[in-house]
Amino acid sequence: MERWGNVEESHNLNMSETEIKQKFQLLKKDSASNHNLLKSRSCEFCLKTGKRGTPLGIKFWYQGNENWRHNIPQIGKDAETGCIGCS
């Protein structure tokens, strides 16, 4: 969400499981840590540096590599496609 602006589209309450997996990257929050916050910081790092973050030193991406692809805009709705593969 860091990349595509302040306004996020409304979500269909009847999304399929596939749509949910495409749109959300939910992580756990427990008494020891807030992993969604770690993910958010990782996204902020990527936006600033062009390198995907590695929360806890782990390379979480499942598609692509650590570099933001140069053919994808840095900011705006089309930037969301650059986040695919990063969880």
PDB file of N, CA, C and O in Angstrom:
ATOM      1  N   MET A   1       0.815  -1.186   0.000  1.00  0.00           N
ATOM      2  CA  MET A   1       0.000   0.000   0.000  1.00  0.00           C
ATOM      3  C   MET A   1       0.861   1.254   0.000  1.00  0.00           C
ATOM      4  O   MET A   1       0.410   2.313  -0.436  1.00  0.00           O
ATOM      5  N   GLU A   2       2.087   1.150   0.480  1.00  0.00           N
ATOM      6  CA  GLU A   2       2.997   2.289   0.487  1.00  0.00           C
ATOM      7  C   GLU A   2       3.148   2.874  -0.917  1.00  0.00           C
ATOM      8  O   GLU A   2       3.230   4.092  -1.081  1.00  0.00           O
ATOM      9  N   ARG A   3       3.183   2.020  -1.909  1.00  0.00           N
ATOM     10  CA  ARG A   3       3.490   2.445  -3.266  1.00  0.00           C
ATOM     11  C   ARG A   3       2.308   3.007  -4.034  1.00  0.00           C
ATOM     12  O   ARG A   3       2.495   3.898  -4.862  1.00  0.00           O
ATOM     13  N   TRP A   4       1.108   2.524  -3.794  1.00  0.00           N
ATOM     14  CA  TRP A   4       0.011   2.943  -4.667  1.00  0.00           C
ATOM     15  C   TRP A   4      -0.875   4.014  -4.082  1.00  0.00           C
ATOM     16  O   TRP A   4      -1.997   4.200  -4.553  1.00  0.00           O
ATOM     17  N   GLY A   5      -0.419   4.713  -3.089  1.00  0.00           N
ATOM     18  CA  GLY A   5      -1.077   5.931  -2.655  1.00  0.00           C
ATOM     19  C   GLY A   5      -1.929   5.799  -1.417  1.00  0.00           C
ATOM     20  O   GLY A   5      -2.034   4.726  -0.821  1.00  0.00           O
ATOM     21  N   ASN A   6      -2.531   6.900  -1.042  1.00  0.00           N
ATOM     22  CA  ASN A   6      -3.311   6.970   0.184  1.00  0.00           C
ATOM     23  C   ASN A   6      -4.685   6.336   0.068  1.00  0.00           C
ATOM     24  O   ASN A   6      -5.264   5.907   1.066  1.00  0.00           O
ATOM     25  N   VAL A   7      -5.204   6.278  -1.142  1.00  0.00           N
ATOM     26  CA  VAL A   7      -6.558   5.758  -1.319  1.00  0.00           C
ATOM     27  C   VAL A   7      -6.481   4.320  -1.803  1.00  0.00           C
ATOM     28  O   VAL A   7      -5.908   4.035  -2.855  1.00  0.00           O
ATOM     29  N   GLU A   8      -7.050   3.437  -1.041  1.00  0.00           N
ATOM     30  CA  GLU A   8      -7.092   2.036  -1.422  1.00  0.00           C
ATOM     31  C   GLU A   8      -8.507   1.701  -1.863  1.00  0.00           C
ATOM     32  O   GLU A   8      -9.483   2.183  -1.288  1.00  0.00           O
ATOM     33  N   GLU A   9      -8.603   0.870  -2.886  1.00  0.00           N
ATOM     34  CA  GLU A   9      -9.911   0.470  -3.386  1.00  0.00           C
ATOM     35  C   GLU A   9     -10.708  -0.246  -2.297  1.00  0.00           C
ATOM     36  O   GLU A   9     -10.139  -0.877  -1.406  1.00  0.00           O
ATOM     37  N   SER A  10     -12.018  -0.139  -2.382  1.00  0.00           N
ATOM     38  CA  SER A  10     -12.877  -0.918  -1.494  1.00  0.00           C
ATOM     39  C   SER A  10     -12.746  -2.386  -1.873  1.00  0.00           C
ATOM     40  O   SER A  10     -12.552  -2.722  -3.041  1.00  0.00           O
ATOM     41  N   HIS A  11     -12.852  -3.239  -0.892  1.00  0.00           N
ATOM     42  CA  HIS A  11     -12.708  -4.671  -1.140  1.00  0.00           C
ATOM     43  C   HIS A  11     -14.070  -5.348  -1.174  1.00  0.00           C
ATOM     44  O   HIS A  11     -14.952  -5.054  -0.367  1.00  0.00           O
ATOM     45  N   ASN A  12     -14.215  -6.241  -2.107  1.00  0.00           N
ATOM     46  CA  ASN A  12     -15.414  -7.048  -2.222  1.00  0.00           C
ATOM     47  C   ASN A  12     -15.476  -7.997  -1.022  1.00  0.00           C
ATOM     48  O   ASN A  12     -14.539  -8.760  -0.785  1.00  0.00           O
ATOM     49  N   LEU A  13     -16.548  -7.951  -0.288  1.00  0.00           N
ATOM     50  CA  LEU A  13     -16.679  -8.812   0.898  1.00  0.00           C
ATOM     51  C   LEU A  13     -16.846 -10.278   0.532  1.00  0.00           C
ATOM     52  O   LEU A  13     -16.734 -11.150   1.395  1.00  0.00           O
ATOM     53  N   ASN A  14     -17.111 -10.555  -0.726  1.00  0.00           N
ATOM     54  CA  ASN A  14     -17.307 -11.935  -1.182  1.00  0.00           C
ATOM     55  C   ASN A  14     -16.153 -12.411  -2.058  1.00  0.00           C
ATOM     56  O   ASN A  14     -16.365 -13.173  -3.002  1.00  0.00           O
ATOM     57  N   MET A  15     -14.941 -11.970  -1.755  1.00  0.00           N
ATOM     58  CA  MET A  15     -13.766 -12.371  -2.536  1.00  0.00           C
ATOM     59  C   MET A  15     -13.555 -13.874  -2.449  1.00  0.00           C
ATOM     60  O   MET A  15     -13.839 -14.509  -1.433  1.00  0.00           O
ATOM     61  N   SER A  16     -13.049 -14.419  -3.543  1.00  0.00           N
ATOM     62  CA  SER A  16     -12.668 -15.828  -3.543  1.00  0.00           C
ATOM     63  C   SER A  16     -11.349 -15.969  -2.777  1.00  0.00           C
ATOM     64  O   SER A  16     -10.678 -14.976  -2.493  1.00  0.00           O
ATOM     65  N   GLU A  17     -10.993 -17.191  -2.454  1.00  0.00           N
ATOM     66  CA  GLU A  17      -9.732 -17.430  -1.754  1.00  0.00           C
ATOM     67  C   GLU A  17      -8.553 -16.982  -2.619  1.00  0.00           C
ATOM     68  O   GLU A  17      -7.568 -16.456  -2.102  1.00  0.00           O
ATOM     69  N   THR A  18      -8.651 -17.186  -3.910  1.00  0.00           N
ATOM     70  CA  THR A  18      -7.592 -16.761  -4.833  1.00  0.00           C
ATOM     71  C   THR A  18      -7.433 -15.247  -4.805  1.00  0.00           C
ATOM     72  O   THR A  18      -6.311 -14.743  -4.745  1.00  0.00           O
ATOM     73  N   GLU A  19      -8.540 -14.520  -4.848  1.00  0.00           N
ATOM     74  CA  GLU A  19      -8.494 -13.053  -4.803  1.00  0.00           C
ATOM     75  C   GLU A  19      -7.907 -12.561  -3.487  1.00  0.00           C
ATOM     76  O   GLU A  19      -7.140 -11.598  -3.468  1.00  0.00           O
ATOM     77  N   ILE A  20      -8.258 -13.208  -2.404  1.00  0.00           N
ATOM     78  CA  ILE A  20      -7.718 -12.831  -1.089  1.00  0.00           C
ATOM     79  C   ILE A  20      -6.202 -13.006  -1.081  1.00  0.00           C
ATOM     80  O   ILE A  20      -5.482 -12.134  -0.597  1.00  0.00           O
ATOM     81  N   LYS A  21      -5.714 -14.124  -1.612  1.00  0.00           N
ATOM     82  CA  LYS A  21      -4.275 -14.373  -1.644  1.00  0.00           C
ATOM     83  C   LYS A  21      -3.550 -13.368  -2.527  1.00  0.00           C
ATOM     84  O   LYS A  21      -2.408 -13.005  -2.243  1.00  0.00           O
ATOM     85  N   GLN A  22      -4.203 -12.914  -3.597  1.00  0.00           N
ATOM     86  CA  GLN A  22      -3.583 -11.928  -4.478  1.00  0.00           C
ATOM     87  C   GLN A  22      -3.511 -10.549  -3.828  1.00  0.00           C
ATOM     88  O   GLN A  22      -2.564  -9.801  -4.070  1.00  0.00           O
ATOM     89  N   LYS A  23      -4.482 -10.213  -3.024  1.00  0.00           N
ATOM     90  CA  LYS A  23      -4.620  -8.857  -2.500  1.00  0.00           C
ATOM     91  C   LYS A  23      -3.963  -8.637  -1.138  1.00  0.00           C
ATOM     92  O   LYS A  23      -3.519  -7.528  -0.840  1.00  0.00           O
ATOM     93  N   PHE A  24      -3.896  -9.676  -0.314  1.00  0.00           N
ATOM     94  CA  PHE A  24      -3.441  -9.500   1.064  1.00  0.00           C
ATOM     95  C   PHE A  24      -2.203 -10.321   1.368  1.00  0.00           C
ATOM     96  O   PHE A  24      -1.993 -11.391   0.796  1.00  0.00           O
ATOM     97  N   GLN A  25      -1.393  -9.813   2.266  1.00  0.00           N
ATOM     98  CA  GLN A  25      -0.207 -10.498   2.750  1.00  0.00           C
ATOM     99  C   GLN A  25      -0.264 -10.492   4.276  1.00  0.00           C
ATOM    100  O   GLN A  25       0.526  -9.815   4.935  1.00  0.00           O
ATOM    101  N   LEU A  26      -1.182 -11.235   4.812  1.00  0.00           N
ATOM    102  CA  LEU A  26      -1.398 -11.220   6.257  1.00  0.00           C
ATOM    103  C   LEU A  26      -0.348 -12.042   6.979  1.00  0.00           C
ATOM    104  O   LEU A  26      -0.019 -13.161   6.584  1.00  0.00           O
ATOM    105  N   LEU A  27       0.157 -11.464   8.029  1.00  0.00           N
ATOM    106  CA  LEU A  27       1.129 -12.121   8.878  1.00  0.00           C
ATOM    107  C   LEU A  27       0.606 -12.107  10.301  1.00  0.00           C
ATOM    108  O   LEU A  27      -0.389 -11.444  10.591  1.00  0.00           O
ATOM    109  N   LYS A  28       1.259 -12.823  11.180  1.00  0.00           N
ATOM    110  CA  LYS A  28       0.729 -12.955  12.534  1.00  0.00           C
ATOM    111  C   LYS A  28       1.149 -11.821  13.456  1.00  0.00           C
ATOM    112  O   LYS A  28       2.164 -11.159  13.242  1.00  0.00           O
ATOM    113  N   LYS A  29       0.362 -11.624  14.457  1.00  0.00           N
ATOM    114  CA  LYS A  29       0.698 -10.723  15.554  1.00  0.00           C
ATOM    115  C   LYS A  29       0.500 -11.529  16.828  1.00  0.00           C
ATOM    116  O   LYS A  29      -0.580 -12.068  17.071  1.00  0.00           O
ATOM    117  N   ASP A  30       1.529 -11.606  17.622  1.00  0.00           N
ATOM    118  CA  ASP A  30       1.410 -12.310  18.891  1.00  0.00           C
ATOM    119  C   ASP A  30       2.074 -11.471  19.981  1.00  0.00           C
ATOM    120  O   ASP A  30       2.477 -10.335  19.734  1.00  0.00           O
ATOM    121  N   SER A  31       2.182 -12.012  21.149  1.00  0.00           N
ATOM    122  CA  SER A  31       2.738 -11.255  22.264  1.00  0.00           C
ATOM    123  C   SER A  31       4.228 -10.953  22.085  1.00  0.00           C
ATOM    124  O   SER A  31       4.763 -10.057  22.738  1.00  0.00           O
ATOM    125  N   ALA A  32       4.895 -11.699  21.201  1.00  0.00           N
ATOM    126  CA  ALA A  32       6.327 -11.506  21.007  1.00  0.00           C
ATOM    127  C   ALA A  32       6.648 -10.468  19.928  1.00  0.00           C
ATOM    128  O   ALA A  32       7.665  -9.781  20.016  1.00  0.00           O
ATOM    129  N   SER A  33       5.792 -10.351  18.917  1.00  0.00           N
ATOM    130  CA  SER A  33       6.136  -9.466  17.811  1.00  0.00           C
ATOM    131  C   SER A  33       4.931  -9.185  16.930  1.00  0.00           C
ATOM    132  O   SER A  33       3.970  -9.954  16.906  1.00  0.00           O
ATOM    133  N   ASN A  34       4.992  -8.087  16.214  1.00  0.00           N
ATOM    134  CA  ASN A  34       3.968  -7.748  15.244  1.00  0.00           C
ATOM    135  C   ASN A  34       4.602  -7.900  13.865  1.00  0.00           C
ATOM    136  O   ASN A  34       5.290  -6.997  13.390  1.00  0.00           O
ATOM    137  N   HIS A  35       4.369  -9.042  13.226  1.00  0.00           N
ATOM    138  CA  HIS A  35       4.995  -9.328  11.950  1.00  0.00           C
ATOM    139  C   HIS A  35       4.432  -8.474  10.815  1.00  0.00           C
ATOM    140  O   HIS A  35       5.125  -8.248   9.822  1.00  0.00           O
ATOM    141  N   ASN A  36       3.204  -7.998  10.937  1.00  0.00           N
ATOM    142  CA  ASN A  36       2.677  -7.081   9.929  1.00  0.00           C
ATOM    143  C   ASN A  36       3.464  -5.767   9.955  1.00  0.00           C
ATOM    144  O   ASN A  36       3.695  -5.164   8.907  1.00  0.00           O
ATOM    145  N   LEU A  37       3.873  -5.325  11.141  1.00  0.00           N
ATOM    146  CA  LEU A  37       4.685  -4.119  11.246  1.00  0.00           C
ATOM    147  C   LEU A  37       6.060  -4.346  10.608  1.00  0.00           C
ATOM    148  O   LEU A  37       6.578  -3.465   9.922  1.00  0.00           O
ATOM    149  N   LEU A  38       6.647  -5.515  10.830  1.00  0.00           N
ATOM    150  CA  LEU A  38       7.923  -5.837  10.196  1.00  0.00           C
ATOM    151  C   LEU A  38       7.784  -5.812   8.678  1.00  0.00           C
ATOM    152  O   LEU A  38       8.658  -5.299   7.979  1.00  0.00           O
ATOM    153  N   LYS A  39       6.698  -6.359   8.176  1.00  0.00           N
ATOM    154  CA  LYS A  39       6.447  -6.362   6.732  1.00  0.00           C
ATOM    155  C   LYS A  39       6.300  -4.936   6.229  1.00  0.00           C
ATOM    156  O   LYS A  39       6.842  -4.599   5.177  1.00  0.00           O
ATOM    157  N   SER A  40       5.588  -4.103   6.948  1.00  0.00           N
ATOM    158  CA  SER A  40       5.410  -2.711   6.552  1.00  0.00           C
ATOM    159  C   SER A  40       6.756  -1.993   6.474  1.00  0.00           C
ATOM    160  O   SER A  40       7.002  -1.241   5.532  1.00  0.00           O
ATOM    161  N   ARG A  41       7.611  -2.217   7.439  1.00  0.00           N
ATOM    162  CA  ARG A  41       8.942  -1.598   7.431  1.00  0.00           C
ATOM    163  C   ARG A  41       9.760  -2.108   6.245  1.00  0.00           C
ATOM    164  O   ARG A  41      10.527  -1.357   5.643  1.00  0.00           O
ATOM    165  N   SER A  42       9.593  -3.371   5.919  1.00  0.00           N
ATOM    166  CA  SER A  42      10.280  -3.952   4.771  1.00  0.00           C
ATOM    167  C   SER A  42       9.823  -3.279   3.477  1.00  0.00           C
ATOM    168  O   SER A  42      10.640  -3.006   2.597  1.00  0.00           O
ATOM    169  N   CYS A  43       8.532  -3.012   3.359  1.00  0.00           N
ATOM    170  CA  CYS A  43       7.989  -2.322   2.184  1.00  0.00           C
ATOM    171  C   CYS A  43       8.513  -0.894   2.103  1.00  0.00           C
ATOM    172  O   CYS A  43       8.840  -0.412   1.018  1.00  0.00           O
ATOM    173  N   GLU A  44       8.596  -0.217   3.240  1.00  0.00           N
ATOM    174  CA  GLU A  44       9.135   1.143   3.265  1.00  0.00           C
ATOM    175  C   GLU A  44      10.591   1.150   2.802  1.00  0.00           C
ATOM    176  O   GLU A  44      11.005   2.039   2.058  1.00  0.00           O
ATOM    177  N   PHE A  45      11.356   0.169   3.239  1.00  0.00           N
ATOM    178  CA  PHE A  45      12.755   0.033   2.829  1.00  0.00           C
ATOM    179  C   PHE A  45      12.838  -0.145   1.317  1.00  0.00           C
ATOM    180  O   PHE A  45      13.669   0.483   0.661  1.00  0.00           O
ATOM    181  N   CYS A  46      11.983  -0.994   0.765  1.00  0.00           N
ATOM    182  CA  CYS A  46      11.967  -1.244  -0.672  1.00  0.00           C
ATOM    183  C   CYS A  46      11.646   0.036  -1.441  1.00  0.00           C
ATOM    184  O   CYS A  46      12.277   0.331  -2.456  1.00  0.00           O
ATOM    185  N   LEU A  47      10.689   0.775  -0.967  1.00  0.00           N
ATOM    186  CA  LEU A  47      10.301   2.017  -1.628  1.00  0.00           C
ATOM    187  C   LEU A  47      11.470   3.013  -1.647  1.00  0.00           C
ATOM    188  O   LEU A  47      11.680   3.703  -2.644  1.00  0.00           O
ATOM    189  N   LYS A  48      12.217   3.083  -0.560  1.00  0.00           N
ATOM    190  CA  LYS A  48      13.336   4.033  -0.463  1.00  0.00           C
ATOM    191  C   LYS A  48      14.564   3.591  -1.257  1.00  0.00           C
ATOM    192  O   LYS A  48      15.266   4.424  -1.829  1.00  0.00           O
ATOM    193  N   THR A  49      14.824   2.289  -1.293  1.00  0.00           N
ATOM    194  CA  THR A  49      16.096   1.796  -1.839  1.00  0.00           C
ATOM    195  C   THR A  49      15.992   1.043  -3.155  1.00  0.00           C
ATOM    196  O   THR A  49      16.988   0.899  -3.864  1.00  0.00           O
ATOM    197  N   GLY A  50      14.799   0.559  -3.494  1.00  0.00           N
ATOM    198  CA  GLY A  50      14.658  -0.282  -4.681  1.00  0.00           C
ATOM    199  C   GLY A  50      15.058  -1.725  -4.429  1.00  0.00           C
ATOM    200  O   GLY A  50      15.127  -2.528  -5.360  1.00  0.00           O
ATOM    201  N   LYS A  51      15.319  -2.056  -3.171  1.00  0.00           N
ATOM    202  CA  LYS A  51      15.678  -3.426  -2.775  1.00  0.00           C
ATOM    203  C   LYS A  51      14.620  -3.952  -1.826  1.00  0.00           C
ATOM    204  O   LYS A  51      14.262  -3.278  -0.860  1.00  0.00           O
ATOM    205  N   ARG A  52      14.121  -5.136  -2.086  1.00  0.00           N
ATOM    206  CA  ARG A  52      13.137  -5.726  -1.186  1.00  0.00           C
ATOM    207  C   ARG A  52      13.774  -5.947   0.177  1.00  0.00           C
ATOM    208  O   ARG A  52      14.933  -6.348   0.282  1.00  0.00           O
ATOM    209  N   GLY A  53      13.013  -5.684   1.193  1.00  0.00           N
ATOM    210  CA  GLY A  53      13.511  -5.844   2.553  1.00  0.00           C
ATOM    211  C   GLY A  53      13.610  -7.300   2.968  1.00  0.00           C
ATOM    212  O   GLY A  53      13.037  -8.189   2.339  1.00  0.00           O
ATOM    213  N   THR A  54      14.342  -7.516   4.026  1.00  0.00           N
ATOM    214  CA  THR A  54      14.514  -8.867   4.563  1.00  0.00           C
ATOM    215  C   THR A  54      14.243  -8.844   6.062  1.00  0.00           C
ATOM    216  O   THR A  54      15.179  -8.840   6.862  1.00  0.00           O
ATOM    217  N   PRO A  55      12.950  -8.829   6.451  1.00  0.00           N
ATOM    218  CA  PRO A  55      12.642  -8.828   7.882  1.00  0.00           C
ATOM    219  C   PRO A  55      13.255 -10.056   8.559  1.00  0.00           C
ATOM    220  O   PRO A  55      13.161 -11.176   8.056  1.00  0.00           O
ATOM    221  N   LEU A  56      13.868  -9.821   9.680  1.00  0.00           N
ATOM    222  CA  LEU A  56      14.536 -10.877  10.458  1.00  0.00           C
ATOM    223  C   LEU A  56      15.641 -11.560   9.652  1.00  0.00           C
ATOM    224  O   LEU A  56      16.049 -12.676   9.973  1.00  0.00           O
ATOM    225  N   GLY A  57      16.129 -10.882   8.596  1.00  0.00           N
ATOM    226  CA  GLY A  57      17.193 -11.442   7.772  1.00  0.00           C
ATOM    227  C   GLY A  57      16.741 -12.515   6.802  1.00  0.00           C
ATOM    228  O   GLY A  57      17.571 -13.205   6.208  1.00  0.00           O
ATOM    229  N   ILE A  58      15.436 -12.664   6.634  1.00  0.00           N
ATOM    230  CA  ILE A  58      14.895 -13.724   5.775  1.00  0.00           C
ATOM    231  C   ILE A  58      14.436 -13.131   4.449  1.00  0.00           C
ATOM    232  O   ILE A  58      13.729 -12.123   4.426  1.00  0.00           O
ATOM    233  N   LYS A  59      14.836 -13.753   3.350  1.00  0.00           N
ATOM    234  CA  LYS A  59      14.396 -13.340   2.021  1.00  0.00           C
ATOM    235  C   LYS A  59      13.045 -13.995   1.756  1.00  0.00           C
ATOM    236  O   LYS A  59      12.975 -15.161   1.366  1.00  0.00           O
ATOM    237  N   PHE A  60      11.975 -13.235   1.973  1.00  0.00           N
ATOM    238  CA  PHE A  60      10.630 -13.786   1.920  1.00  0.00           C
ATOM    239  C   PHE A  60      10.047 -13.893   0.518  1.00  0.00           C
ATOM    240  O   PHE A  60       9.024 -14.554   0.340  1.00  0.00           O
ATOM    241  N   TRP A  61      10.661 -13.269  -0.485  1.00  0.00           N
ATOM    242  CA  TRP A  61      10.008 -13.259  -1.784  1.00  0.00           C
ATOM    243  C   TRP A  61       9.989 -14.641  -2.421  1.00  0.00           C
ATOM    244  O   TRP A  61      10.941 -15.410  -2.292  1.00  0.00           O
ATOM    245  N   TYR A  62       8.909 -14.942  -3.101  1.00  0.00           N
ATOM    246  CA  TYR A  62       8.738 -16.235  -3.757  1.00  0.00           C
ATOM    247  C   TYR A  62       8.754 -16.094  -5.271  1.00  0.00           C
ATOM    248  O   TYR A  62       8.674 -17.089  -5.990  1.00  0.00           O
ATOM    249  N   GLN A  63       8.857 -14.868  -5.755  1.00  0.00           N
ATOM    250  CA  GLN A  63       8.926 -14.611  -7.192  1.00  0.00           C
ATOM    251  C   GLN A  63       9.840 -13.419  -7.389  1.00  0.00           C
ATOM    252  O   GLN A  63       9.737 -12.435  -6.657  1.00  0.00           O
ATOM    253  N   GLY A  64      10.728 -13.487  -8.358  1.00  0.00           N
ATOM    254  CA  GLY A  64      11.660 -12.388  -8.585  1.00  0.00           C
ATOM    255  C   GLY A  64      12.859 -12.487  -7.657  1.00  0.00           C
ATOM    256  O   GLY A  64      13.173 -13.555  -7.130  1.00  0.00           O
ATOM    257  N   ASN A  65      13.523 -11.353  -7.467  1.00  0.00           N
ATOM    258  CA  ASN A  65      14.691 -11.326  -6.594  1.00  0.00           C
ATOM    259  C   ASN A  65      14.625 -10.087  -5.703  1.00  0.00           C
ATOM    260  O   ASN A  65      13.558  -9.494  -5.547  1.00  0.00           O
ATOM    261  N   GLU A  66      15.744  -9.695  -5.126  1.00  0.00           N
ATOM    262  CA  GLU A  66      15.722  -8.589  -4.166  1.00  0.00           C
ATOM    263  C   GLU A  66      15.521  -7.219  -4.816  1.00  0.00           C
ATOM    264  O   GLU A  66      15.223  -6.249  -4.118  1.00  0.00           O
ATOM    265  N   ASN A  67      15.674  -7.123  -6.111  1.00  0.00           N
ATOM    266  CA  ASN A  67      15.602  -5.827  -6.789  1.00  0.00           C
ATOM    267  C   ASN A  67      14.204  -5.506  -7.298  1.00  0.00           C
ATOM    268  O   ASN A  67      13.527  -6.362  -7.868  1.00  0.00           O
ATOM    269  N   TRP A  68      13.780  -4.263  -7.087  1.00  0.00           N
ATOM    270  CA  TRP A  68      12.535  -3.771  -7.673  1.00  0.00           C
ATOM    271  C   TRP A  68      12.769  -3.732  -9.176  1.00  0.00           C
ATOM    272  O   TRP A  68      13.773  -3.188  -9.635  1.00  0.00           O
ATOM    273  N   ARG A  69      11.858  -4.299  -9.937  1.00  0.00           N
ATOM    274  CA  ARG A  69      12.044  -4.355 -11.393  1.00  0.00           C
ATOM    275  C   ARG A  69      11.965  -2.950 -11.996  1.00  0.00           C
ATOM    276  O   ARG A  69      11.033  -2.197 -11.715  1.00  0.00           O
ATOM    277  N   HIS A  70      12.938  -2.614 -12.813  1.00  0.00           N
ATOM    278  CA  HIS A  70      13.049  -1.259 -13.366  1.00  0.00           C
ATOM    279  C   HIS A  70      11.918  -0.897 -14.322  1.00  0.00           C
ATOM    280  O   HIS A  70      11.676   0.287 -14.559  1.00  0.00           O
ATOM    281  N   ASN A  71      11.226  -1.878 -14.873  1.00  0.00           N
ATOM    282  CA  ASN A  71      10.141  -1.593 -15.818  1.00  0.00           C
ATOM    283  C   ASN A  71       8.786  -1.393 -15.132  1.00  0.00           C
ATOM    284  O   ASN A  71       7.764  -1.263 -15.805  1.00  0.00           O
ATOM    285  N   ILE A  72       8.778  -1.367 -13.817  1.00  0.00           N
ATOM    286  CA  ILE A  72       7.536  -1.158 -13.059  1.00  0.00           C
ATOM    287  C   ILE A  72       7.638   0.188 -12.347  1.00  0.00           C
ATOM    288  O   ILE A  72       8.647   0.478 -11.705  1.00  0.00           O
ATOM    289  N   PRO A  73       6.593   1.011 -12.461  1.00  0.00           N
ATOM    290  CA  PRO A  73       6.635   2.324 -11.797  1.00  0.00           C
ATOM    291  C   PRO A  73       6.871   2.182 -10.290  1.00  0.00           C
ATOM    292  O   PRO A  73       6.437   1.209  -9.673  1.00  0.00           O
ATOM    293  N   GLN A  74       7.551   3.147  -9.718  1.00  0.00           N
ATOM    294  CA  GLN A  74       7.832   3.152  -8.282  1.00  0.00           C
ATOM    295  C   GLN A  74       6.582   3.438  -7.454  1.00  0.00           C
ATOM    296  O   GLN A  74       6.423   2.901  -6.357  1.00  0.00           O
ATOM    297  N   ILE A  75       5.690   4.290  -7.982  1.00  0.00           N
ATOM    298  CA  ILE A  75       4.514   4.725  -7.234  1.00  0.00           C
ATOM    299  C   ILE A  75       3.313   4.752  -8.168  1.00  0.00           C
ATOM    300  O   ILE A  75       3.451   5.001  -9.366  1.00  0.00           O
ATOM    301  N   GLY A  76       2.137   4.496  -7.612  1.00  0.00           N
ATOM    302  CA  GLY A  76       0.896   4.524  -8.375  1.00  0.00           C
ATOM    303  C   GLY A  76       0.272   3.143  -8.449  1.00  0.00           C
ATOM    304  O   GLY A  76       0.869   2.160  -8.010  1.00  0.00           O
ATOM    305  N   LYS A  77      -0.910   3.070  -8.996  1.00  0.00           N
ATOM    306  CA  LYS A  77      -1.654   1.810  -9.040  1.00  0.00           C
ATOM    307  C   LYS A  77      -0.872   0.699  -9.741  1.00  0.00           C
ATOM    308  O   LYS A  77      -0.926  -0.457  -9.319  1.00  0.00           O
ATOM    309  N   ASP A  78      -0.141   1.042 -10.814  1.00  0.00           N
ATOM    310  CA  ASP A  78       0.618   0.026 -11.552  1.00  0.00           C
ATOM    311  C   ASP A  78       1.805  -0.512 -10.762  1.00  0.00           C
ATOM    312  O   ASP A  78       2.348  -1.563 -11.103  1.00  0.00           O
ATOM    313  N   ALA A  79       2.214   0.193  -9.713  1.00  0.00           N
ATOM    314  CA  ALA A  79       3.328  -0.264  -8.884  1.00  0.00           C
ATOM    315  C   ALA A  79       2.977  -1.543  -8.131  1.00  0.00           C
ATOM    316  O   ALA A  79       3.866  -2.307  -7.754  1.00  0.00           O
ATOM    317  N   GLU A  80       1.699  -1.775  -7.913  1.00  0.00           N
ATOM    318  CA  GLU A  80       1.266  -2.963  -7.161  1.00  0.00           C
ATOM    319  C   GLU A  80       1.785  -4.249  -7.804  1.00  0.00           C
ATOM    320  O   GLU A  80       2.057  -5.222  -7.100  1.00  0.00           O
ATOM    321  N   THR A  81       1.927  -4.265  -9.132  1.00  0.00           N
ATOM    322  CA  THR A  81       2.409  -5.479  -9.787  1.00  0.00           C
ATOM    323  C   THR A  81       3.850  -5.813  -9.386  1.00  0.00           C
ATOM    324  O   THR A  81       4.257  -6.973  -9.451  1.00  0.00           O
ATOM    325  N   GLY A  82       4.614  -4.814  -8.976  1.00  0.00           N
ATOM    326  CA  GLY A  82       5.975  -5.071  -8.524  1.00  0.00           C
ATOM    327  C   GLY A  82       6.044  -5.743  -7.174  1.00  0.00           C
ATOM    328  O   GLY A  82       7.084  -6.285  -6.800  1.00  0.00           O
ATOM    329  N   CYS A  83       4.949  -5.715  -6.440  1.00  0.00           N
ATOM    330  CA  CYS A  83       4.905  -6.340  -5.118  1.00  0.00           C
ATOM    331  C   CYS A  83       4.582  -7.836  -5.206  1.00  0.00           C
ATOM    332  O   CYS A  83       4.738  -8.564  -4.225  1.00  0.00           O
ATOM    333  N   ILE A  84       4.134  -8.289  -6.371  1.00  0.00           N
ATOM    334  CA  ILE A  84       3.814  -9.709  -6.527  1.00  0.00           C
ATOM    335  C   ILE A  84       5.079 -10.523  -6.290  1.00  0.00           C
ATOM    336  O   ILE A  84       6.139 -10.223  -6.838  1.00  0.00           O
ATOM    337  N   GLY A  85       4.954 -11.522  -5.493  1.00  0.00           N
ATOM    338  CA  GLY A  85       6.087 -12.377  -5.170  1.00  0.00           C
ATOM    339  C   GLY A  85       6.765 -12.034  -3.869  1.00  0.00           C
ATOM    340  O   GLY A  85       7.596 -12.799  -3.379  1.00  0.00           O
ATOM    341  N   CYS A  86       6.430 -10.915  -3.311  1.00  0.00           N
ATOM    342  CA  CYS A  86       7.014 -10.502  -2.035  1.00  0.00           C
ATOM    343  C   CYS A  86       5.971 -10.728  -0.955  1.00  0.00           C
ATOM    344  O   CYS A  86       4.876 -10.170  -1.022  1.00  0.00           O
ATOM    345  N   SER A  87       6.297 -11.529   0.023  1.00  0.00           N
ATOM    346  CA  SER A  87       5.295 -11.798   1.048  1.00  0.00           C
ATOM    347  C   SER A  87       5.757 -11.391   2.423  1.00  0.00           C
ATOM    348  O   SER A  87       5.020 -11.555   3.395  1.00  0.00           O
TER     349      SER A  87
END
